[in-house]
Amino acid sequence: MKELPERIHDNTNGLEYVLVGDYYIPALRLTEESRPIGHWGRRRKAYLEEVRPALYCRLSKDDGTNNENMSISTQDAICQG
């Protein structure tokens, strides 16, 4: 049986693929971006720290990804601690 290459590059879409089991999965990388948090993001963070410390603790541990209602600037504020 023919051995499959571990990594392949598709020139039509420019993506790199990694062999996982019998399937090729796209090797995607997220870029790290650093943006300053806004005024309202800082206020939301202060509110959570003072009034809802349990929620603040939970969100700071999981980077705020489980709460869909929080804005990006608030998630940034919590993640930056």
Order of alpha helices (4+ residues) and beta strands (2+ residues): beta-beta-beta-alpha-alpha-alpha
